[in-house]
């Protein structure tokens, strides 16, 4: 294992050298896209050298085409596809790889055709910084949807991310084989975008339907027999994780209607390590099994209603059950609770042309979910802060929610330089909750000595059972104009307004402006902008104000109670009627966001991006006990306990500088990506329900956020080895997270045991940095005879392109079920790494060995800041040790 870093260094050195081999001839890699940046499948490309015959080849289902070997020199390039204006131009082919992007315009919309070797001034969505993963990169990602989401979140970097699939936000991700393209957008100031706060948009575009049936299946297996021992476990903890997914896609009526079916699931039997001490202070070091099952079913139909309208329908049903949740760390096995749930999601999307040059997309989504949580024990909870917790979990809840999302985006042009979009987003739903949490009560002890003496700090109990039912709606509408001044400068302006039920203010205007400027040529664009973003008042917060009203359901608080009978304490101070309420002046949270960045295409294969992002949060949600006692111990409402009030008075400030480099050589399947991010985040609270240490001075909470991780480094290496074996190495390192020092006492008697020593601020201490390296090694095998039609060349023309709204990265024009043809690469195979691009056989199989934390480095988590804890200043957990997973994937 000591030689492993030297292997990595060797790969880094050898990859660029390998990429330059066999570069005596030229190879044209062409990406054919529409006005939104979505690939056009089945486009015909004709390259005619100055001397010699023309070479014809098609784009694949992602809009990407790679020419056969060509001689360097001047050539004529012709690109055409039905429904679009054809392109004619000239190129100079150099030795090695030449990358070009051709943007085709809808016939009759704009006559100008733009050819560029970058998309420097062709960003039609808010002049954002973006990175796109194509088939070669997608092929290296995990196949399981949950592992895929984790991998993409890691690539997105700090600040969090929002998933958008075909224009729809949220939901479960598709399997890797269904994905055509993944795009990371940061610093987007487009008015059609609700999300702000520095979150990256991960836009996923799925494959268009195909002419012939194809499919995939995979099985993944992970076991403790192949894993290393967790740093806090006395012995290897039992574990077995099995995941599977199967999918099939194909036509019902060729050229008209296509069907997609899928099923995926997990069968896990994991273990959580207990890092607690007993009443004598001796470490326990036990573990508990946590079995869970999850299954999801997917059904989708795509139907070409006519030559310009496409209808897509998708339904997904999910079921899950998990046991022994909440155990691990300081929680003993008796604190377990079980959870069951089910979900139904139905999506419909109609995309098409309106007239000759108007484009419209309408989306409707319906979600239904239900969840039940039950504690294994009904006993009162006993919490000895940062030592151990036992008794019941205090969990007993049921929820049933029905929500919908309706959106429409209408695109049109004004003159030759203005591309406008107007639209709206309406969300709403009905929410039902039953919650009897903490019905048996919770004793909180400041230390083991206090527990042995039978002297708890407080006793809390939620009394009463309430079923709540309410409706909530939120609406956003916008106007956006993308203006192309010339070949070096474009800008966008727009405005958005959002309003919401349960919030009084209705005028929440959000101006947006962005620009792209390339003063030094298209290889060096500068992008920047400013935008105001609002956020929603969450339904679960509103539910608490209905539920815990101090009458039907109330929070009992007893300071200095007796034990085990809280009412017998000689110093007991009973506060029987606590409640949760919202500030009558509640406002929608807002974030001012500005960024400036520069991108440099150093060579055809190497690109560097540098970005600075500033965010200023205002009206952010936070909580405060408005009935906290003053310096003389007097409460505003003497007969009431804790009154938790949600207020929109919080602030935040964030500065982020990131540098990212990408080296790509798609023809050799080589990709090297690295990034460094410096990040500073300060705020008043990390969540809307987090009470301050002193509710009389909530602004004293201003300090580093829990996300204030100053330094992050990420690197990904995808390279071929020998005998068709490929390897993917992903490395992540970050500096220490902050945490707070607390006294372990409730010295101000406000009912919250989070007091800090005098003069000590929030999150002033740091844990330790972490480093993790994951390794994947894969090998594909072709099985069976050649695929039908592979020798014929030339992708079939298939259907007519159909229009779509392109909201949040969804293709403005999507190939209909007849698109792509069967004659070549434009046919049945799409993104997601089918056959890794190496086989044209009818079937293929791929074997993968994955190693998480391959170096078996101990990464500590959860440091204790409680001065009375035996773990003070020490870690209370560790991330997973080395884990190996075996995978087999089959495609036809």
C-alpha positions, 0 to 999 in steps of 0.5 A: 500500500505504501507504493500506491501514491507512487502509482498515482503520480505515475498515472498523472505523468503517463496520462498526458504522454499517452494522450499525445500518441498516435496524433500524426493525423487529425481527428474532429470531435464535433458537438452539435447543439440547439440554442439551449446547449442540448445535443442534437442526435442523428445530425448529418456531418459532411467533412470535405477536404481540399483534395479527396472525397467527402467523409460523412458521419452522424452524431450519436444520441448525445449530439456528439460525433467523432470523425475517422482519421483525417489529414491536417489542412483546410476542410469544408464543414456541412452540418444539417438536421431536419427542422434546423437551418443547415450550417456551412463553414470552413475549418483548419484541422491540426494534428491531433484532436480538434474540438468544435461546437456547432449551434443550429438554429430552428429554421425560420427563427434566426438565420444566423448560424454560429460556429465556435470552438467554445461556448464562451458567448453562447450561454443562454441561461444567465451567463453561468459558469458550467462544467459538462460531463459527457458519456465518457465521464458518465461511464465512470460514475456509480450505477446505483442512483443513491451512490450516483447522487453522492458522487455528483454532490461531491463533484459539485463542491461546497455550498450544496447542490440542487438536482434538476432532471429534464427540468423537474427539481428533486426526485430520485435520480435515474440510473447511469445508463439512462443519462445522456448528459450531466451539467454543473451550473454555478453562479447562474443569474437566470430569472427562471431559476428559483435556487440561489444561495450559492447552490450548484445546479446539477442538471441531468438530461436523460437519453431520448427514446430509441428505434430498437429495444435496449436495456441494462441490468446491474448487481452490486455486492458489498460485505464486511468480509472485504471491509476494514474495521471502523476506527471506533469498533472493537472488531469488524462490524457485520455488514452486507449491502446488495443493490440492483437495477434493471431497465429496458427502453424501446418503441411501441409504435416505431417512430411514434411511441416509446416505452421505458421500464425500470426497477431498482432497489437496495437490501442493506444490513449495515451496522452502526458503532456505539461510541459511548461510556457507561455510568462508570465512564468505561467505554462500551464500544458495541454495535447494532445492526440496521437492516433496511430495504428499498425498492423503486419502480419506474414507467415512462412513455414518450409519444410524438403527437405530431411533427412538432409536439412531444408528450412525455409521461413518467410514473415512479413508485417507491417503498422503503423500510428501515429498522434500528434507526438512530442508534450509534454514537452516544445512542444505545440500542434501546434508543432505536426506532423503525421507519416505513414509507412509500412514495408515488411520483407522476410527471408529465411534460409537453414540449413543442413549437407554437407557430414557426418560431415560438417555443413552449414547455409545460410541466406538471408533477404530482407527488404523494408520500407517507411515512410512519415512525415508531420507537422500539421502547416507550420508556422516557429518554435519558440523555447524559450529554456527550456520554450516553443516551438510553431509554426510548427514542421518543419517536411516534409520527405519521405524515401524508403529503400530496403536492404538485408542481405546475410550470410553463416556459415560453421562449420567443425572439425579438429581432436578431439579438434578443432571446426572451423567456417568460414563465411561471412556477406554481407549487402547492400541496396538502399536508397531514401530520400526526406527531407524538414525539417525546410523549414519555418525556426526556431527562437531561443530565449535564454529566455522569456525576450528575446522573449518578447523583440523580440530579437532572438539569431538566425534564421536557415532555410534549403533552397532547396529541394533535392531527394537523391538516393544512394547505400551502401554495407558492408562486413565482413568475419571471421575464428574461431577455438574453441579448447578444451584442456581438461575438465578444459580448452578451448579457442577460437581464430579468426579473422574478417575483415570488409569493407564498401563503402564510407570508403576508408580503406579496411583492418580492421582486428579484432583479437578475443581471449577468454578462459574458465578455470575451475581450481576448477571444473566445478562449478566454471568456469573463462571466459575472452577474448579480441576482437577488434570490428568495427562499420558501417558508417550509411547511414543516415549520408552519406545522409546528405553529399549528401543533404546539399551540400551548393548549392542544399540544404543549411543551412541559419544562421542569428545571431541576426536576426529581428523578425518576419522578420529575415532580419530586425535586425539591428545587423543581421549577415547573413551566407547563405551557410552552408553545411554538409560534411564528413572528407576525412580521415573518418575511421570505428569506433572501440572498444577494448573490454576485460573482465574477469568473474567468475561463481559459481554454489553454489548449484544445484539451485543457481548460481552467476556471477561476470564480469568486462568489459573494453571498449576503443572506438577509431575513433568514429563518432562525428561532428564539425563546421569546419567554426566556428569563431576564437577568433577574429570572423573570419571564415575560409570561410567568406561567408559561415555559419555552416559547419558541418563535420563528423569526426572519431576522437572521443574517449570513455572509459567504465568500468563496474562491474556486479554481478548477482545471479540466484536462480531457482527451475524449478520444483516448477516454482520458480525463483529469479534473482538479479543483481547489476552493477557499470558503468562508461562511458566517451566520446566526444559525445553521437551521431555523429550529436552532435556539441561541445560547442566549435568547436575550442576545441572539445576535451573539450567535454570529460566527462561523457556520457549520459549513465553514470549511476553509479549504477543499481539494478535489481531483478525479483521474480517468485513464485507460490501463492495459488489456481494456482495463480502465481506472477511476480515482477520486480524491477529496481533502478538506480542512477542519469543520468548526464546533462550539465549546459549551458548559454542559449546563443551563445557567440562564434557565432558558430551557436549552442546555447549550450555554457557552463559557463567558467570552466564547463565541459560537463555533470557535473550535476546529476538529481535524481535516479529512482525506479520502480516496476512492478507486474504481477498476472496470473491464468491459467484454463484448458478447454475442454477434455484431449489432444490427446495422452497425456496418451500414454507417450513417445514422438514420434520420428518424423523427422530426425534432420537437421543442421544449422549454429548456428550463433548468437545463432541459433540452429546448429541442428533444429528439422524438421517438424516431430520432437517432436511427438504427444505422450507426452511432446515432442509433440505439446506444446513448449516454451512460457509457454503453459498452464504454464505446469499445464494442459494437456487439449485441450484448456487453458485460462490465465487471467493476471493483470499487474501493471506498477509502482505499488507503484506509485513512481514519477520518474523525467526525463529531468532536465533543465541545461539552466541558463536562463530557469525558469526550471533550475535545475528542472525536466521537465518530469516524467515517467508514474504513476501507470498503470494497464492492463488486459489481456486474453490469449487463447491457443489450 
